């Protein structure tokens, strides 16, 4: 069923606020996703404080432009969804990248990271980086290594 103008304006306002408040955004092509896989992905995104919105490319383009980003969604093939990070900037890329590895037919097609529009290759590269908690764990093991070796020597 087609949306009325009032519904489109409401969606546009919500998208514009998400573009302004989000720390990073990842654009996805979710064509071919089953409802169960999409539900699982949305649950995981929500648990990590990431909002996922699906809208027409024209609405996404208008909302991005009003938020101060120049994004051309007409070049993106397929159906577009946007994951907006509210806390951890890496969370959307990491979660969607992991879902794509699990044979889900979803792929990263670009995004906005650190205030700049990025392409698909950069978004995929971000998804392959370790998460914040993994990096902190690696740092702690490096810092703990010399003292643990000293204790073993004694």
Secondary structure as a PSIPRED ss2 file (coil, helix, strand):
# PSIPRED VFORMAT (PSIPRED V4.0)

   1 X C   1.000  0.000  0.000
   2 X C   1.000  0.000  0.000
   3 X C   1.000  0.000  0.000
   4 X C   1.000  0.000  0.000
   5 X H   0.000  1.000  0.000
   6 X H   0.000  1.000  0.000
   7 X H   0.000  1.000  0.000
   8 X H   0.000  1.000  0.000
   9 X H   0.000  1.000  0.000
  10 X H   0.000  1.000  0.000
  11 X H   0.000  1.000  0.000
  12 X H   0.000  1.000  0.000
  13 X H   0.000  1.000  0.000
  14 X H   0.000  1.000  0.000
  15 X H   0.000  1.000  0.000
  16 X H   0.000  1.000  0.000
  17 X H   0.000  1.000  0.000
  18 X H   0.000  1.000  0.000
  19 X H   0.000  1.000  0.000
  20 X H   0.000  1.000  0.000
  21 X H   0.000  1.000  0.000
  22 X C   1.000  0.000  0.000
  23 X C   1.000  0.000  0.000
  24 X E   0.000  0.000  1.000
  25 X E   0.000  0.000  1.000
  26 X E   0.000  0.000  1.000
  27 X E   0.000  0.000  1.000
  28 X E   0.000  0.000  1.000
  29 X E   0.000  0.000  1.000
  30 X C   1.000  0.000  0.000
  31 X C   1.000  0.000  0.000
  32 X C   1.000  0.000  0.000
  33 X C   1.000  0.000  0.000
  34 X C   1.000  0.000  0.000
  35 X H   0.000  1.000  0.000
  36 X H   0.000  1.000  0.000
  37 X H   0.000  1.000  0.000
  38 X H   0.000  1.000  0.000
  39 X H   0.000  1.000  0.000
  40 X H   0.000  1.000  0.000
  41 X H   0.000  1.000  0.000
  42 X H   0.000  1.000  0.000
  43 X H   0.000  1.000  0.000
  44 X H   0.000  1.000  0.000
  45 X H   0.000  1.000  0.000
  46 X H   0.000  1.000  0.000
  47 X H   0.000  1.000  0.000
  48 X C   1.000  0.000  0.000
  49 X C   1.000  0.000  0.000
  50 X E   0.000  0.000  1.000
  51 X E   0.000  0.000  1.000
  52 X E   0.000  0.000  1.000
  53 X E   0.000  0.000  1.000
  54 X E   0.000  0.000  1.000
  55 X C   1.000  0.000  0.000
  56 X C   1.000  0.000  0.000
  57 X H   0.000  1.000  0.000
  58 X H   0.000  1.000  0.000
  59 X H   0.000  1.000  0.000
  60 X H   0.000  1.000  0.000
  61 X H   0.000  1.000  0.000
  62 X H   0.000  1.000  0.000
  63 X H   0.000  1.000  0.000
  64 X H   0.000  1.000  0.000
  65 X H   0.000  1.000  0.000
  66 X H   0.000  1.000  0.000
  67 X H   0.000  1.000  0.000
  68 X C   1.000  0.000  0.000
  69 X C   1.000  0.000  0.000
  70 X C   1.000  0.000  0.000
  71 X C   1.000  0.000  0.000
  72 X C   1.000  0.000  0.000
  73 X H   0.000  1.000  0.000
  74 X H   0.000  1.000  0.000
  75 X H   0.000  1.000  0.000
  76 X C   1.000  0.000  0.000
  77 X C   1.000  0.000  0.000
  78 X C   1.000  0.000  0.000
  79 X C   1.000  0.000  0.000
  80 X E   0.000  0.000  1.000
  81 X E   0.000  0.000  1.000
  82 X E   0.000  0.000  1.000
  83 X E   0.000  0.000  1.000
  84 X E   0.000  0.000  1.000
  85 X E   0.000  0.000  1.000
  86 X C   1.000  0.000  0.000
  87 X C   1.000  0.000  0.000
  88 X C   1.000  0.000  0.000
  89 X C   1.000  0.000  0.000
  90 X C   1.000  0.000  0.000
  91 X H   0.000  1.000  0.000
  92 X H   0.000  1.000  0.000
  93 X H   0.000  1.000  0.000
  94 X H   0.000  1.000  0.000
  95 X H   0.000  1.000  0.000
  96 X H   0.000  1.000  0.000
  97 X H   0.000  1.000  0.000
  98 X H   0.000  1.000  0.000
  99 X H   0.000  1.000  0.000
 100 X H   0.000  1.000  0.000
 101 X H   0.000  1.000  0.000
 102 X C   1.000  0.000  0.000
 103 X C   1.000  0.000  0.000
 104 X C   1.000  0.000  0.000
 105 X C   1.000  0.000  0.000
 106 X C   1.000  0.000  0.000
 107 X E   0.000  0.000  1.000
 108 X E   0.000  0.000  1.000
 109 X E   0.000  0.000  1.000
 110 X E   0.000  0.000  1.000
 111 X E   0.000  0.000  1.000
 112 X E   0.000  0.000  1.000
 113 X E   0.000  0.000  1.000
 114 X C   1.000  0.000  0.000
 115 X C   1.000  0.000  0.000
 116 X E   0.000  0.000  1.000
 117 X E   0.000  0.000  1.000
 118 X E   0.000  0.000  1.000
 119 X C   1.000  0.000  0.000
 120 X H   0.000  1.000  0.000
 121 X H   0.000  1.000  0.000
 122 X H   0.000  1.000  0.000
 123 X H   0.000  1.000  0.000
 124 X H   0.000  1.000  0.000
 125 X H   0.000  1.000  0.000
 126 X H   0.000  1.000  0.000
 127 X H   0.000  1.000  0.000
 128 X C   1.000  0.000  0.000
 129 X C   1.000  0.000  0.000
 130 X C   1.000  0.000  0.000
 131 X C   1.000  0.000  0.000
 132 X H   0.000  1.000  0.000
 133 X H   0.000  1.000  0.000
 134 X H   0.000  1.000  0.000
 135 X H   0.000  1.000  0.000
 136 X H   0.000  1.000  0.000
 137 X H   0.000  1.000  0.000
 138 X H   0.000  1.000  0.000
 139 X H   0.000  1.000  0.000
 140 X H   0.000  1.000  0.000
 141 X H   0.000  1.000  0.000
 142 X H   0.000  1.000  0.000
 143 X H   0.000  1.000  0.000
 144 X H   0.000  1.000  0.000
 145 X H   0.000  1.000  0.000
 146 X H   0.000  1.000  0.000
 147 X H   0.000  1.000  0.000
 148 X H   0.000  1.000  0.000
 149 X H   0.000  1.000  0.000
 150 X H   0.000  1.000  0.000
 151 X H   0.000  1.000  0.000
 152 X H   0.000  1.000  0.000
 153 X H   0.000  1.000  0.000
 154 X C   1.000  0.000  0.000
